[in-house]
Amino acid sequence: MLPLAPNHFSSHTDSRERRTEIISTIEGKVVAITGASSGIGEAAARLLAERGAKVVVGARRSERLEKLVAAIPAKNGEARFRTLDVTSREDMKAFMDFGKAGFGHVDVLVNNAGIMPLSPMTALKVDEWDRMIDVNIRGVLNGIAAVLPDMKARGSGHIVNYPPW
Ligand SMILES: NC(=O)c1ccc[n+]([C@@H]2O[C@H](COP(=O)([O-])OP(=O)(O)OC[C@H]3O[C@@H](n4cnc5c(N)ncnc54)[C@H](OP(=O)(O)O)[C@@H]3O)[C@@H](O)[C@H]2O)c1
């Protein structure tokens, strides 16, 4: 018989304990999320803030970020936003500096910003290919470069990458 995976929950009690453990791990953590103006990034920001994280959200559509931050109740986590284009190395660095200035440091970077235009290769939408490389690859690398030195210096940190490569 195969051993159970460590995150396999055998009962509701185990599951509740694990949930409590996860929440206490998230509480107070500073989490920077790129591409949080919609979709998964926005939902992640809401959930993490609800569980007590301090979230720093970035994307190009700042009016949506402003609404998101305003909707996060103060009794839970804290949230701040900054306009961000992940394809710009300088912008990404400024985003992380903004997070540090607001909350002291960044524990987690969620490289969520990404685009997925779909078309057959034969359509030769080469501008879209370029754009995907800029956002999904260069954007992720810009994020890593902006946050890794501080994480190394502090001896801790997490980087989560979503965009399809
Ligand atoms: N949904 C899926 O089934 C699925 C599957 C596999 C992977 N993913 C990946 O998961 C991530 C989130 O997907 P989603 O479905 O939530 O997509 P979404 O709703 O389209 O959200 C994408 C986010 O990326 C941001 N973004 C795009 N270009 C950006 C740029 N240059 N700089 C900063 N932000 C930028 C957008 O914000 P602005 O337009 O405001 O900048 C938006 O907030 C993406 O990386 C996607 O590729 C999704």
The ligand as an SDF file (V2000), in Angstrom:
LIG
                    3D

 48 52  0  0  0  0  0  0  0  0999 V2000
   -7.4920   30.8700  -15.9700 N   0  0  0  0  0  0  0  0  0  0  0  0
   -6.8670   29.7800  -16.4310 C   0  0  0  0  0  0  0  0  0  0  0  0
   -7.4800   28.7650  -16.8260 O   0  0  0  0  0  0  0  0  0  0  0  0
   -5.3580   29.6990  -16.4340 C   0  0  0  0  0  0  0  0  0  0  0  0
   -4.7260   28.5290  -16.8270 C   0  0  0  0  0  0  0  0  0  0  0  0
   -3.3240   28.4710  -16.8300 C   0  0  0  0  0  0  0  0  0  0  0  0
   -2.6000   29.5750  -16.4360 C   0  0  0  0  0  0  0  0  0  0  0  0
   -3.2400   30.7160  -16.0830 N   0  0  0  0  0  0  0  0  0  0  0  0
   -2.4170   31.8320  -15.7080 C   0  0  0  0  0  0  0  0  0  0  0  0
   -2.8500   32.3400  -14.4500 O   0  0  0  0  0  0  0  0  0  0  0  0
   -2.6720   33.7550  -14.4210 C   0  0  0  0  0  0  0  0  0  0  0  0
   -3.9990   34.4530  -14.0950 C   0  0  0  0  0  0  0  0  0  0  0  0
   -4.9660   34.1010  -15.0650 O   0  0  0  0  0  0  0  0  0  0  0  0
   -6.4380   34.6820  -15.0490 P   0  0  0  0  0  0  0  0  0  0  0  0
   -7.3030   33.6730  -15.6730 O   0  0  0  0  0  0  0  0  0  0  0  0
   -6.7780   35.1930  -13.6860 O   0  0  0  0  0  0  0  0  0  0  0  0
   -6.2630   35.8850  -16.0860 O   0  0  0  0  0  0  0  0  0  0  0  0
   -6.8760   37.3620  -16.1620 P   0  0  0  0  0  0  0  0  0  0  0  0
   -8.1750   37.4760  -15.4400 O   0  0  0  0  0  0  0  0  0  0  0  0
   -6.8020   37.7570  -17.5870 O   0  0  0  0  0  0  0  0  0  0  0  0
   -5.8160   38.2000  -15.3190 O   0  0  0  0  0  0  0  0  0  0  0  0
   -4.5590   38.4690  -15.8140 C   0  0  0  0  0  0  0  0  0  0  0  0
   -3.9710   39.5880  -14.9810 C   0  0  0  0  0  0  0  0  0  0  0  0
   -2.6830   39.8700  -15.5290 O   0  0  0  0  0  0  0  0  0  0  0  0
   -2.5570   41.2780  -15.5900 C   0  0  0  0  0  0  0  0  0  0  0  0
   -1.5900   41.6580  -16.6000 N   0  0  0  0  0  0  0  0  0  0  0  0
   -1.5510   41.3590  -17.9120 C   0  0  0  0  0  0  0  0  0  0  0  0
   -0.5080   41.9440  -18.5020 N   0  0  0  0  0  0  0  0  0  0  0  0
    0.1460   42.6330  -17.5200 C   0  0  0  0  0  0  0  0  0  0  0  0
    1.2980   43.4550  -17.4900 C   0  0  0  0  0  0  0  0  0  0  0  0
    2.0230   43.7020  -18.6020 N   0  0  0  0  0  0  0  0  0  0  0  0
    1.6810   43.9970  -16.3120 N   0  0  0  0  0  0  0  0  0  0  0  0
    0.9680   43.7740  -15.1880 C   0  0  0  0  0  0  0  0  0  0  0  0
   -0.1390   43.0050  -15.1450 N   0  0  0  0  0  0  0  0  0  0  0  0
   -0.5390   42.4510  -16.3170 C   0  0  0  0  0  0  0  0  0  0  0  0
   -3.9500   41.8040  -15.8860 C   0  0  0  0  0  0  0  0  0  0  0  0
   -4.0670   43.1150  -15.3880 O   0  0  0  0  0  0  0  0  0  0  0  0
   -4.0310   44.4710  -16.2550 P   0  0  0  0  0  0  0  0  0  0  0  0
   -4.6590   44.1680  -17.5810 O   0  0  0  0  0  0  0  0  0  0  0  0
   -4.8060   45.4280  -15.4190 O   0  0  0  0  0  0  0  0  0  0  0  0
   -2.5920   44.8450  -16.3410 O   0  0  0  0  0  0  0  0  0  0  0  0
   -4.7910   40.8590  -15.0540 C   0  0  0  0  0  0  0  0  0  0  0  0
   -4.9390   41.3780  -13.7450 O   0  0  0  0  0  0  0  0  0  0  0  0
   -2.1400   34.1610  -15.7940 C   0  0  0  0  0  0  0  0  0  0  0  0
   -0.7390   34.2270  -15.7280 O   0  0  0  0  0  0  0  0  0  0  0  0
   -2.5720   33.0090  -16.6730 C   0  0  0  0  0  0  0  0  0  0  0  0
   -1.7270   32.8820  -17.7820 O   0  0  0  0  0  0  0  0  0  0  0  0
   -4.5850   30.8000  -16.0680 C   0  0  0  0  0  0  0  0  0  0  0  0
  1  2  1  0
  2  3  2  0
  2  4  1  0
  4  5  1  0
  4 48  2  0
  5  6  2  0
  6  7  1  0
  7  8  2  0
  8  9  1  0
  8 48  1  0
  9 10  1  0
  9 46  1  0
 10 11  1  0
 11 12  1  0
 11 44  1  0
 12 13  1  0
 13 14  1  0
 14 15  2  0
 14 16  1  0
 14 17  1  0
 17 18  1  0
 18 19  2  0
 18 20  1  0
 18 21  1  0
 21 22  1  0
 22 23  1  0
 23 24  1  0
 23 42  1  0
 24 25  1  0
 25 26  1  0
 25 36  1  0
 26 27  1  0
 26 35  1  0
 27 28  2  0
 28 29  1  0
 29 30  1  0
 29 35  2  0
 30 31  1  0
 30 32  2  0
 32 33  1  0
 33 34  2  0
 34 35  1  0
 36 37  1  0
 36 42  1  0
 37 38  1  0
 38 39  2  0
 38 40  1  0
 38 41  1  0
 42 43  1  0
 44 45  1  0
 44 46  1  0
 46 47  1  0
M  CHG  2   8   1  16  -1
M  END
$$$$
